[in-house]
Amino acid sequence: MSYLNRYQQSEEHRRDELIRVIEHSVEKLTLQELEALYYDMTTKSYINE
């Protein structure tokens, strides 16, 4: 995606695109990397169980 296109898209479309990229990246993480990410996200209150 070009630099200028990012700012011409609706917020909802951009949000969906970012979620898709993040999901694809998370799928490639090792267990240890996932645990570190989980810990970091819980300490920053991004995850509340």
C-alpha positions as CSV (number, residue, x, y, z in Angstrom):
1,M,0.0,0.0,0.0
2,S,1.4,3.4,-0.9
3,Y,2.1,6.0,1.7
4,L,-0.7,8.4,0.4
5,N,-3.4,5.7,0.3
6,R,-3.1,5.1,4.0
7,Y,-4.6,8.5,4.8
8,Q,-7.3,8.3,2.2
9,Q,-8.9,5.2,3.6
10,S,-11.7,5.2,6.1
11,E,-10.7,4.6,9.7
12,E,-12.6,1.4,9.8
13,H,-10.9,0.0,6.7
14,R,-7.5,1.0,8.1
15,R,-8.3,-0.6,11.5
16,D,-9.3,-3.8,9.7
17,E,-6.1,-3.8,7.7
18,L,-4.0,-3.2,10.8
19,I,-5.7,-6.1,12.6
20,R,-5.1,-8.4,9.7
21,V,-1.3,-7.5,9.6
22,I,-1.0,-8.0,13.4
23,E,-2.8,-11.3,13.3
24,H,-0.5,-12.5,10.5
25,S,2.5,-11.5,12.5
26,V,1.3,-13.0,15.8
27,E,0.8,-16.4,14.0
28,K,4.5,-16.5,13.3
29,L,5.7,-15.9,17.0
30,T,7.2,-18.7,19.1
31,L,5.6,-19.7,22.4
32,Q,8.2,-17.7,24.3
33,E,7.5,-14.6,22.2
34,L,3.8,-15.0,22.6
35,E,4.2,-15.3,26.4
36,A,6.4,-12.2,26.5
37,L,3.8,-10.3,24.3
38,Y,1.0,-11.5,26.6
39,Y,2.8,-10.4,29.7
40,D,3.6,-7.0,28.2
41,M,0.0,-6.5,27.1
42,T,-1.4,-7.5,30.4
43,T,0.9,-5.2,32.4
44,K,-0.1,-2.3,30.1
45,S,-3.8,-3.3,30.6
46,Y,-4.4,-4.0,26.9
47,I,-5.6,-7.4,27.9
48,N,-8.1,-7.7,30.8
49,E,-9.3,-11.2,31.6
